[in-house]
Amino acid sequence: MIRIAGFGAAIVVAVAVYVGFHRGGETIYDGRWGVMERLIRPIVFGANALELMALVFAGLIAWRVWKKMQA
C-alpha cells in the first residue's frame, strides 16, 4: 500500500512539474482550464473545494479500512 501511494504521489508531482514548465507564464485561468477556478477558490476557513474533496475521500477510505478491521 505504501509503495502504491508513493508511486501515485510521484505521478502527481511529475504531472504538476510538467504542467508548470509547459505553461510557462500562463495562468490556469487562461484557456480551457478556466472553468476549474471554482474548485480552487477558498470556501470554508481558507480551504478550497479540492482540499475538502480530498479530505472526504481520505475519510471514506479510512472509515472502510476501520470497518474491515472491526469485522
One Martini backbone bead per residue (centre of mass of N, CA, C, O) as a GRO file, in nm:
protein
   71
    1MET     BB    1   0.058   0.063  -0.021
    2ILE     BB    2   0.298   0.257   0.001
    3ARG     BB    3   0.400   0.218  -0.287
    4ILE     BB    4   0.146   0.318  -0.428
    5ALA     BB    5   0.142   0.598  -0.298
    6GLY     BB    6   0.422   0.684  -0.400
    7PHE     BB    7   0.358   0.653  -0.699
    8GLY     BB    8   0.122   0.854  -0.707
    9ALA     BB    9   0.284   1.098  -0.606
   10ALA     BB   10   0.490   1.098  -0.838
   11ILE     BB   11   0.286   1.152  -1.062
   12VAL     BB   12   0.175   1.420  -0.958
   13VAL     BB   13   0.444   1.571  -0.958
   14ALA     BB   14   0.514   1.532  -1.256
   15VAL     BB   15   0.265   1.677  -1.369
   16ALA     BB   16   0.310   1.948  -1.227
   17VAL     BB   17   0.586   2.009  -1.354
   18TYR     BB   18   0.503   1.996  -1.647
   19VAL     BB   19   0.287   2.215  -1.636
   20GLY     BB   20   0.470   2.441  -1.526
   21PHE     BB   21   0.668   2.438  -1.777
   22HIS     BB   22   0.463   2.445  -2.016
   23ARG     BB   23   0.305   2.718  -1.939
   24GLY     BB   24   0.473   2.922  -1.786
   25GLY     BB   25   0.308   3.239  -1.787
   26GLU     BB   26   0.057   3.112  -1.741
   27THR     BB   27  -0.261   3.062  -1.634
   28ILE     BB   28  -0.536   2.873  -1.542
   29TYR     BB   29  -0.747   3.092  -1.657
   30ASP     BB   30  -0.641   3.012  -1.918
   31GLY     BB   31  -0.847   2.867  -2.109
   32ARG     BB   32  -1.001   2.556  -2.039
   33TRP     BB   33  -0.924   2.576  -1.711
   34GLY     BB   34  -1.111   2.814  -1.601
   35VAL     BB   35  -1.342   2.640  -1.475
   36MET     BB   36  -1.158   2.540  -1.220
   37GLU     BB   37  -1.162   2.789  -1.029
   38ARG     BB   38  -1.386   2.697  -0.826
   39LEU     BB   39  -1.197   2.477  -0.682
   40ILE     BB   40  -0.967   2.714  -0.580
   41ARG     BB   41  -1.165   2.861  -0.413
   42PRO     BB   42  -1.234   2.977  -0.123
   43ILE     BB   43  -1.468   2.866   0.136
   44VAL     BB   44  -1.351   2.729   0.418
   45PHE     BB   45  -1.109   2.850   0.602
   46GLY     BB   46  -0.935   2.854   0.313
   47ALA     BB   47  -1.065   2.617   0.182
   48ASN     BB   48  -1.102   2.422  -0.085
   49ALA     BB   49  -1.263   2.192  -0.277
   50LEU     BB   50  -1.026   1.996  -0.318
   51GLU     BB   51  -0.956   1.960  -0.019
   52LEU     BB   52  -1.233   1.859   0.073
   53MET     BB   53  -1.243   1.611  -0.112
   54ALA     BB   54  -0.989   1.476   0.001
   55LEU     BB   55  -1.097   1.445   0.290
   56VAL     BB   56  -1.342   1.272   0.222
   57PHE     BB   57  -1.192   1.037   0.085
   58ALA     BB   58  -1.005   0.971   0.323
   59GLY     BB   59  -1.235   0.913   0.522
   60LEU     BB   60  -1.365   0.679   0.365
   61ILE     BB   61  -1.119   0.495   0.363
   62ALA     BB   62  -1.077   0.483   0.670
   63TRP     BB   63  -1.357   0.367   0.735
   64ARG     BB   64  -1.329   0.103   0.572
   65VAL     BB   65  -1.083  -0.003   0.721
   66TRP     BB   66  -1.212  -0.002   1.002
   67LYS     BB   67  -1.446  -0.196   0.932
   68LYS     BB   68  -1.262  -0.439   0.851
   69MET     BB   69  -1.120  -0.460   1.132
   70GLN     BB   70  -1.389  -0.531   1.293
   71ALA     BB   71  -1.464  -0.811   1.132
   0.00000   0.00000   0.00000
